[in-house]
Amino acid sequence: MNLLSDFFRYIATGKDQNIPLILLRHAKAIKRHDFLGDDSDRPLSEIGEKQAQKIVDLYQYFGLKEIHSSDATRCIKTVELLSNKLNLSTIIATELSEYVYQKDKQKSIDYVLHQFSQNKPVLICGHNPYLSKYFKKIVGKKWAKKFKEELDPGEAWVIYRFNSKVIRINLMQSPEV
């Protein structure tokens, strides 16, 4: 038997309670000063488009049940191919937008904390510095100090939980392009 296929069959039974919440920063976008228009419409750069393709390879095996994204184009495009590969509809959440966080940060934080409390593997695609704020709320300041303060484009924290308690954290590097 193939060890990897055995592992995924085990995960599918629901017996594994080490459930990941992935906080992913969107892939590399065109620089703000190079884009005319609303910042939420700013697209991925050429490198960012390649990163988005590689993100599929990195995250398709986490058993994701939901993918949530900020309503910014660069976030939606970062997870679009992954959503398609997994046959999932991306949940576009204005609560994850930069604008909503600036206006009502508790609304954004509550949204992410609610996803953390769910008993299912979830990926959330969003922005710096807000991902860091969510990360600290979930894992606590003590654990957060062991990790870099902000994510580079395409990087993610994978937070594993058991019964809503953090048990392990991994930093996933940006995909090489």
BELVEN-V737155 format. One line per field, one symbol per residue. ss: DSSP state (A for helix, B for strand, O for the rest). phi: phi as a letter, one per 40 degrees, with the letter a starting at -180 (. if undefined). A space follows every 50 residues. Layout:
ss: ???
phi: ???
//
This chain:
ss: OOAAAAAAAAAAOOOOOOBBBBBBBOOOBOOAAAOOOOAAAOOBOAAAAA AAAAAAAAAOOOOOOBBBBOOOAAAAAAAAAAAAAOOOOBBBOAAAOAAA AAAOAAAAAAAAAAAAAOOOOBBBBBOOOAAAAAAAAAAOAAAAOOOOOO OOOOOBBBBBBBOOBBBBBBBBOOOOO
phi: .cdcccccccdccgccbcccbbbbcdcdbccdccbchcdccccccccccc ccccddccbcbcgdbabbbdccdccdccbdccdcdcfbccccbccccccc dccadccccccccccccccacbbbbabcccdcccdccccgccccccbccb ccdgcabbbcbbfgbcbabbccccccb
//
